[in-house]
Amino acid sequence: MQITKPEKFYDLVVVGGGMVGASFCCALEEALGDKPLSILVIEAIPPNANLAKQSSFDARSTALSFGTRKFFEGIDLWKMLGEAVSAIHEIQVSDRGRLGSVEINADEQNVEALGYVVENKLLGQVLNAKLNESKKISLLCPALVSSVKAIEKGMQLRLTHGDLETNVGASLVVLADGGKSPVCEQLGIARSIERYDQHALIANIVFEKSHQHVAFERFTDTGPLAVLPLPSIEGKNRGSLVWTLSVEQADQYRELSEAELLPLLQERFGYKLGKILEIGETFVYPLSLSIAKEQVRPGLALLGNVAHTLHPVAGQGLNLALRDARALVDVLISARERGLGVGEMNVLLEYVAGQEADQAITTQFTHNITKLFSSNNEAKVWLRKFGLVALELLPNVRRSLAERAMGLVKSKS
Ligand SMILES: Cc1cc2nc3c(=O)[nH]c(=O)nc-3n(C[C@H](O)[C@H](O)[C@H](O)COP(=O)(O)OP(=O)(O)OC[C@H]3O[C@@H](n4cnc5c(N)ncnc54)[C@H](O)[C@@H]3O)c2cc1C
C-alpha cells in the first residue's frame, strides 16, 4: 500500500523498489503468510516517470530463466505477466564471420522453454501493482534515502520525501538501490570494479520475419550482440537488441539517426530474421563487473546490482539476484521461527554462506564468457571455435551450459 508518512520504526526497510527490491518484498510477504513483520519500501522514482529516468523499469528487456519463472509463479506474479512474456524455445549462438555455431533447444533439454523475455517496464507495472495492493508492505514513493547509519537497535535511515526530511529506524535494512548506490559508498562499503571498456546499446527492433521464439547470441569483434524474442504488437515482429560496442562506437552510434544505424546493425546481425524494418529509441549502458566487498553487516544486507553487477552477455544478473532474494527470504523466515532477530549478524551470515558459491560461479561464468567472446586474440578465437564445435558435438556439455543459463543449477557451498 502507498503511504504518505512513514512510521518511526520498521522491522525491515528496503531501499529501492526496483526489480530486485520489489521482487524480494513480494516473496517475503508470500512466505510470511499471517506472521507479522512491518515492512517499508522506499523508492526514489515514481512508476509513471519517463523511461529515461527509470533505472530498473526502463526500456530494456530481460531474459528470465526457468528458475525465475518458478520464483514469480510462487508469488502469483507469473500469471499477471500473461501475454507480456515471450518464451525462448531455441538459442542460436554464433561467431560472426567464422565457422561454428550451436543451437540449444527446449525439446533437447526436455523443458517447455529455455527461458522467457519480458520488457522491464511491463515487469515494473506488475511489481508495482503487487506492492500497491499489498496489506503488509508500505511503499513510500517518491522518496530518497540519503544516508544509513548503525544504531543500537539496527539501522537509522535519513530520507527526503517531498519537502520533508525525516529519520526512520529498522532492525534490518535491505539495500537494493542498484549498482551506483551512493548509500553504499557513504557506508564505506568498498567495491571491486573491473570495467569492460564496453557499452551496451539497447533498442527494440522490428524485423521482416517472425523470431519463432529463437534468441540469437552473436559474437562480433566489438563484443556480443543479442536479439531476444518479444511478443509481436499490431503484427510487428519485435525483438530486443543488446549490442555490445566499444565506448567510442557506442558514443558515435547513439547519435545516429535510425536510417544511419539500420544498415550498420543489419550488417552485424545478418539476415536471419530478414530485413530490419525499424529501430526504436536507443539507450546506452556502460558495462562493468562490480562486486561489493561486504554483503552484510549487523542490520544490513545488500541485494541485486548493489551486491553484484554483471555483464549482461549471459542474462544472469537479475536471475542471480532473485536466487539471492529467495535465499534471504528463507533465512529470515527461519530466523523468526527460531526466535532470532532479522538483523542479527549470524542470521545474515547464514544467508551469505548459502549463496556465496552460486554468486561466485555465476559471476565467473559471465566474466569468462564476456572475455572469451569479446576478443580478437587468435588463441581466444580458436578456443571459441573449438568451444562452439564441442558444444554442437557433445550433448552433455550443451546440457550443462543450458542448465546454467536456465538457472536450474543451484551451486552448493
Ligand atoms: C543492457 C542490460 C541488459 C540486461 N539483461 C539482463 C537479462 O537479460 N537477464 C538478467 O537476469 N539480467 C539482465 N540485466 C541485469 C539486470 O538489469 C539487473 O540485474 C537488475 O536491473 C538489477 O536490479 P536492481 O533492482 O538491483 O537495481 P536497479 O535496477 O538499478 O534498481 C534500483 C532501484 O533503487 C532505486 N533507488 C536508488 N537509489 C535510491 C535511494 N537512495 N533511495 C530510494 N530509492 C533508490 C532506483 O530508483 C531503482 O528503482 C541486464 C542489464 C543490462 C545493463
The ligand as a MOL file (V3000), in Angstrom:
LIG
                    3D

  0  0  0     0  0            999 V3000
M  V30 BEGIN CTAB
M  V30 COUNTS 53 58 0 0 0
M  V30 BEGIN ATOM
M  V30 1 C 21.6500 -3.8890 -21.0650 0
M  V30 2 C 21.3310 -4.8230 -19.9270 0
M  V30 3 C 20.6350 -5.9910 -20.1620 0
M  V30 4 C 20.3610 -6.8860 -19.1220 0
M  V30 5 N 19.7270 -8.0450 -19.4050 0
M  V30 6 C 19.5300 -8.9470 -18.4210 0
M  V30 7 C 18.9090 -10.2040 -18.6990 0
M  V30 8 O 18.5320 -10.4730 -19.8440 0
M  V30 9 N 18.7210 -11.0840 -17.6720 0
M  V30 10 C 19.1290 -10.7930 -16.3900 0
M  V30 11 O 18.9510 -11.6520 -15.4980 0
M  V30 12 N 19.7060 -9.6170 -16.0950 0
M  V30 13 C 19.9120 -8.6990 -17.0740 0
M  V30 14 N 20.4950 -7.4900 -16.7680 0
M  V30 15 C 20.7970 -7.1800 -15.3580 0
M  V30 16 C 19.5730 -6.5910 -14.6300 0
M  V30 17 O 19.0890 -5.4880 -15.3570 0
M  V30 18 C 19.9640 -6.1760 -13.2320 0
M  V30 19 O 20.3720 -7.3340 -12.5530 0
M  V30 20 C 18.8020 -5.5320 -12.4950 0
M  V30 21 O 18.3960 -4.3540 -13.1210 0
M  V30 22 C 19.1990 -5.2080 -11.0580 0
M  V30 23 O 18.1010 -4.6170 -10.4430 0
M  V30 24 P 18.2340 -3.8420 -9.0640 0
M  V30 25 O 16.8220 -3.7270 -8.5540 0
M  V30 26 O 19.2700 -4.4560 -8.2160 0
M  V30 27 O 18.8400 -2.4090 -9.4280 0
M  V30 28 P 18.2080 -1.2360 -10.2680 0
M  V30 29 O 17.5270 -1.8100 -11.4340 0
M  V30 30 O 19.2600 -0.2030 -10.5040 0
M  V30 31 O 17.1070 -0.6200 -9.2700 0
M  V30 32 C 17.4590 0.1530 -8.1370 0
M  V30 33 C 16.2170 0.8990 -7.6470 0
M  V30 34 O 16.5370 1.6380 -6.4690 0
M  V30 35 C 16.0480 2.9700 -6.5560 0
M  V30 36 N 16.9560 3.8010 -5.7580 0
M  V30 37 C 18.2760 4.0480 -5.9960 0
M  V30 38 N 18.8020 4.8130 -5.0320 0
M  V30 39 C 17.8060 5.0720 -4.1470 0
M  V30 40 C 17.7290 5.8310 -2.9380 0
M  V30 41 N 18.8110 6.4380 -2.4230 0
M  V30 42 N 16.5340 5.9200 -2.2930 0
M  V30 43 C 15.4300 5.2840 -2.7990 0
M  V30 44 N 15.4570 4.5520 -3.9530 0
M  V30 45 C 16.6250 4.4530 -4.6090 0
M  V30 46 C 16.1010 3.2790 -8.0490 0
M  V30 47 O 15.1970 4.3180 -8.4070 0
M  V30 48 C 15.7070 1.9290 -8.6590 0
M  V30 49 O 14.3200 1.7730 -8.8160 0
M  V30 50 C 20.7900 -6.5890 -17.7990 0
M  V30 51 C 21.4930 -5.3910 -17.5480 0
M  V30 52 C 21.7730 -4.5290 -18.6030 0
M  V30 53 C 22.5460 -3.2600 -18.3090 0
M  V30 END ATOM
M  V30 BEGIN BOND
M  V30 1 1 1 2
M  V30 2 1 2 3
M  V30 3 2 2 52
M  V30 4 2 3 4
M  V30 5 1 4 5
M  V30 6 1 4 50
M  V30 7 2 5 6
M  V30 8 1 6 7
M  V30 9 1 6 13
M  V30 10 2 7 8
M  V30 11 1 7 9
M  V30 12 1 9 10
M  V30 13 2 10 11
M  V30 14 1 10 12
M  V30 15 2 12 13
M  V30 16 1 13 14
M  V30 17 1 14 15
M  V30 18 1 14 50
M  V30 19 1 15 16
M  V30 20 1 16 17
M  V30 21 1 16 18
M  V30 22 1 18 19
M  V30 23 1 18 20
M  V30 24 1 20 21
M  V30 25 1 20 22
M  V30 26 1 22 23
M  V30 27 1 23 24
M  V30 28 2 24 25
M  V30 29 1 24 26
M  V30 30 1 24 27
M  V30 31 1 27 28
M  V30 32 2 28 29
M  V30 33 1 28 30
M  V30 34 1 28 31
M  V30 35 1 31 32
M  V30 36 1 32 33
M  V30 37 1 33 34
M  V30 38 1 33 48
M  V30 39 1 34 35
M  V30 40 1 35 36
M  V30 41 1 35 46
M  V30 42 1 36 37
M  V30 43 1 36 45
M  V30 44 2 37 38
M  V30 45 1 38 39
M  V30 46 1 39 40
M  V30 47 2 39 45
M  V30 48 1 40 41
M  V30 49 2 40 42
M  V30 50 1 42 43
M  V30 51 2 43 44
M  V30 52 1 44 45
M  V30 53 1 46 47
M  V30 54 1 46 48
M  V30 55 1 48 49
M  V30 56 2 50 51
M  V30 57 1 51 52
M  V30 58 1 52 53
M  V30 END BOND
M  V30 END CTAB
M  END
